[in-house]
Amino acid sequence: MSTEVLNPPNILSILSEVFGYESFRGPQRNIIEHVTSGHDALVLMPTGGGKSLCYQIPAIARQSAGQGITIVVSPLIALMHDQVGALHEAGVSAAFLNSTLSPEDAQTIEQRLRRGEVTLLYAAPERINTPRFLAQLDALCAKGGAHGHRRCPNSRRHH
């Protein structure tokens, strides 16, 4: 794992330059340092507590270190739209795959994924278990380009 990802000033610069904040709130810094160090985390915070930064900052750090995209699984389509829109405004390449997309738009996003042009991909739970998505995940993992964890998940599991 790249030391660039583990460097706290990198995390602080992302917080400031991308999101416009000068300091972390509550446990955010500890969570982000834990995740960028390659560890898993289960984070429970109240609405408005800053959970999103706890995966967005590590995703940006990992992408800038050449460690691939981050996949966020969410059943909330409105949240996907809002977060992708806010990330675009901040200059972060993000996309979503859910039932609101036309087949053509979904295919365009899939092509961007294959080219490594997406930092964060939000996907609906029903999408991630489809053979098509699992094949794309396998292809990204083979290239070293997908990170839900330090390693790619075994997409050959039984459902």
N, C-alpha and C positions, 0 to 999 in steps of 0.2 A: 504494500500500500504506500502511496506517495506521501512523503513527509509534508508536502504542501497542504494536503487535506488536514493533517493533524495540527497545523500551525494556527494557534488561536488568533493572531493578527489577521489571517486570511478570513476567518469567521467574522471578526469584527469589521473588516473592510466590506464584506458582503452585506452585513447588517446595515452599515452606513451608506455605502454606495448604491446598493440595489434597493433597499427598503426605506432608507432615509431615517433610520433610528440611530441614536448615539449609544444606547445601552440596552442590555437585555432586561427582561422582566422576570421576576421570580426564578424558577428553576431552568429557564430556557438555556442559559449558557452551559450548565452542566449536562443537560440532555443533548444539546447539539454537539458538544465535545465528545460525549459518549458515543453518539451515532457516527460522527465523522471518524472516530477511532476504529470503526468496523464492528461495533457491538449493536445488538438489537435493543429496542426499548418499547415498552408499553407505557404510553403517556396518557394520564387522565387529568384533564384540566377543564375548568368551567368554560362555558361559551364566552368568547372574547378574551380568553386567557393567553392566547398566543400559541396555540398548538401548531398552527400551520407553519410558522417559522421553524419549528423543531424538525420538520422534514424538508422544507424548502431550502433552507441554508445548507444543510448537508448535501442535498441534491445538486445545488449550484457548485459547491466546493468539489464534489466528486466529478461532475462534468468538466469543470475547468482543469482538473488533474487527469483528464482522459480516461476516467473510470466509468463512462457510460451514463445511461439514462436512469431515472428513478421512476418507478411505477407506483401510483397512488390508487388504491382501490376504494371507491366511494359509491354508495347507493344514491347519493344526493346529486341529482342532475343540476339543480340550481346552484349548488355549491361549486360544482365543477366549472360551470359557466363563469361564475363570479371570480373564482380563483385564477382560472386561465386568463380572463380579461385583465385582472389586476397584475398578474405576472407579465403579460404582454406590455402593459403600460410601464412596468419597471424594467423592460428590456430583456426579459427572460423568455426563452423559447419553450412554450408549454402548449399542450394540446389535450383534447379529451376524445375518447371513443365511447359513445353511448347511443341509445336508440334515437336521438334527435338528429343524427347525421344521415345525410343521403349516402347511398353506396359509393358515389363518386367522391364525396368529401372524406368518407372513412378511408377510401383507397389512397387519397392524397396524403392523409396523415400517416398511413402505413408506409408510404414511400419515404416520407420525411424521417420516420423512425429508422428505416433501413439505411438511410444516408447519414444517420447520426446527428440530425438537425434538431432533435427535441431533448430538452433537459428534464422536464417533468411530463409524464403522461398520466392523465387521470382516466381510469377505466371503470366501468360499471361491473359489479360482481358477476352478472350474467354473461358479460362479454369475456371475462378472463378464463372461463372454462370451455370456451368454444374451440374446436379443433384448429380453426384458422388462427386465433390468437395464440394458442399454445405453440403452433408451428412458428409463428413470428417470434415468440419469446425464445424458442429453441435456436432460431437463426441468430438472434441478437446475442444470446449467451455464447454461442459458438464463436462469434466475433469478439466476445468480451465486452459487449456493449449494454447489458441490462443489469440493473442492481435493484433488487428488492431487499437484499441482504448483502453480506460480503460475498456470497456465492449465488449463483443462479439456482432457482428452485428446480426440483425435478418435475418437469412438466409431463413426464410419462406416467404419473401416478394414476391409480384407478379412481373413478368418481363414484 
